[in-house]
Amino acid sequence: MGAIYYNMIAGWMGFPYLTISNGLTYSYTIGYKLKDRTDEHWTSRFIRFKDKQNKAEWGGAYVFYEAVPALIKHLGVDPSRTAFIPALSSSEKTANPNRAVCWIAKTCAEICGTQYTDTALSKQVHQKIHTLFSGDARTEELNKAQYQSVKIDADHIFVFDDIITRGDTLSRIALAVLAANPKCKVYGVAFAKAESVAYCPNPNNDQVPARWDDLWNKGEQDHDAKFKKG
């Protein structure tokens, strides 16, 4: 397995392809979630987000509320012909609108003037993928998901997720979306790309804009101010 390279696009890491890239036009993340450097600045944030720490969810939201509109503007897609949809967690058959990825994607859609739906995708419940370390085991588990999509009246569909690893989940979603919407383009948008230092072109996340670091901090600070006890 070699490194998966990226291009810097409007501050994002833009991946023209992933290990598994079926149906995906492009995928975008803020930074790397380093499997063997969990103390790294951004990696620790992404871990806390994945662990559903509300403070980290606010931090991530603040970054996305500025970074996603910048990406949409840079790509030049027509917002009225663009839809944001959330990926589904392993335990979901349909999206829970209260999950962080859902409310963040919905707010991003409101800011960008795009469509949003959290009812387009459905699937079967399966085991958590990040607990499986073998690629074959992950593939076998994802086969149980049987993703399905409804018709979405859009030309560009952005699938919001928390962490991209190999791209298998996103690929399955993309293929389901394309089966119902064969003329659209599907993109992945996530907080992080999981990677090992040995395969990572930049294991320090130095490529992340300093402005986004400030935004994440502000999100966490505003969370603390709002929910401060006493």
N, C-alpha and C positions, 0 to 999 in steps of 0.2 A: 504494500500500500504506500503510495507516494503522497506528498503534500497536495492539498486542494488549494489552489491559488485564488487570489481575489484581486479585484480592482477597486480603488477608492472611488466611490460614486456619491457625491453630495454628503460626504462625511461617513457614509456607510461602507462596510466591507461588502462588495458585490461579488457574488460567486456565479460565474457563468455556468458552472456545472458543479455537482456534488458527487459523492461516491455513487449514489443512485439518484438519477436526475430525470426520471421518466415524466414527461408532460410538463416539466418546469421550464419557463423561459429564462428566469434568473432568480436568485435568492439573495437576500440582504440581511445582515446582522450588525449589531453595534460593535461587538468584539468577540474574543475567544473565551470560552469557558474551559480552562486548562485542567485536564483530568489529573495531572501530576504536579500541579502548582496551585493547590486550593487556597493558599494564602495570598495569591496575586490579587491586586486591588480590584479589578473588574470581575475576576473570577469569583471572588467571595461575594460580591454583590449579586451575581447571577445565581449563585447557589442559594442565597437567601430569598431571592425572588422565586426560584423553583420550589423552595420549602414553604411558600405561601406566607412569608413574613410581610405583613401589611405595609410596614415602613419601606421595605425594598420595592414593593409594588408601586407605591407612590413615587419613589425615585425613578423607577423604570418608566412610569407613566409620564412624568415631566419631560424625560428625554424624548419619548415617542411623540408627544404633542408638538414638539418643534421639529424633530427629525423626519417624521413621516410626511408632513406637508412639504418639507424641503425636497424630499425624494420624489414625491408626486409632481411637483413643479419641475424638477430637473428632467424627469422622464417625459414630460410633455403630454401625458395622457389626459383625455377629456374626463374631468371628474364626474360628469353626469352619466358617462358610459363606463364608470369604474365602480367596482364593488369590493368592500372589505368583508371577509368572513373569518371567524375564528376556527382554528383546528380544534379537534376534540381530544379530551384527556382519555386515558385508558379505561376509566370507569364509566365514561359517558356513552349513552346511545345517541343523545342529542345534546347540544351545548347548554350549559348552565350559564345564564346571562350574568350571574353574580361572580363568576370566576374572573380573575384579573385580566387575562388575555381578552376576554369578551368585552368587559367594560372599557378597557383601554382602546381596543379596536373600534368600538362604537363611538367613543369620543373623538378618536382620530378621524373617523368618517364625517362627523359633524363639523370638525375644524376644516377638513379638506373639501367638503361639499360633495362627497361621494355617497354611493349607496352603502347600506350596511344590512346584513341579515345574519342572524345566528340560528336560523331554522333551515338553511340550505343543505347542510350535511347531516347524515345519520350513519350509524355503524353499530356493530356488536361490541359488547364489553370484552376486554381482553386484559391480560396481565400487564403490569407496568414494564415498558420496554427498557428503561434505564437500569432495571435490576438484572437484566440479562446481558452477559458479557460476550457471548458468542454471536457472531453475525447470523449464523444459521438459525440459532434459537430465536433471535429477534424477528427474522423473516417468517419463521413458522408461526410465531405468536401473532404477528401482524396479518397473516393470512386469515386469521379468525375474525378480523375487524369487518371485512366486507363493506367498505365505504360505499355510500351512495350519495348522489347529489340531485337536487331538483334543478329545473331550468332557472337560470339567472339572466336577467335582461341587461347584460353588460359585455363590453369587449375586453376589459382587463379585470381580472379577479386576483386580489391579493389575499393570501392565506396567512393569518397571523398566528404565531406559535411562540412558545417560550424558548426552547433550545432545539437547534438542528444538530443531529449527530451524523448519520450517514446520508440522510435525505430520503430514507425509505418511507417514512410516514407521510412526508410532504408529497412524495411521488404518487403514493396511493390516493391521496386526496386530489391531486392534480388530475390523475387519470379518471377519477370518478366525476370531477367537475367537467372535464372534457367530453366524457361520454354523454353528458346531458347538454353540454354547451360546446359543440365541436369547433366553433369558429373563434372562441375567446383565447386569450393568453393568460396563463396562470403563473403567479410569482409567489415566492415564499418571503415572509418578513418575520424575523425572530430577534430575540434579544441577544442570543449568542450562538456561536458554532462550537460545539464540543470538539476538542482536539487534544492530542498529546503533544508535549513540548518537542519531541523528536520529529514530528511531522508538521510543525507549526512555523511558518515563515517569520512570525513576530511573536515570541512567547511573552512579551511584556505589555501587549495592548497599547503600545505607544502611539499607534495610528489613530486611536479614538480622539476626536476633537476635544480640546480642553473645555470648551463651552458645554459639552455634554456631561463632563465630570461635574461642572458647577450645577447643572440642571438636576442631576441625580441627587447631589447633596441638598439642594434646595427642596426637592420633593420630600426627602427624609426629614429635613428640618421642619417643614410645614406640617408634616404628619405629627411630629412630636409636639409642635405648638398647639395643634388642634386637639390632640388627645392627652395633653399633659394632665397628670393627676393633681388634685388639690387646686 
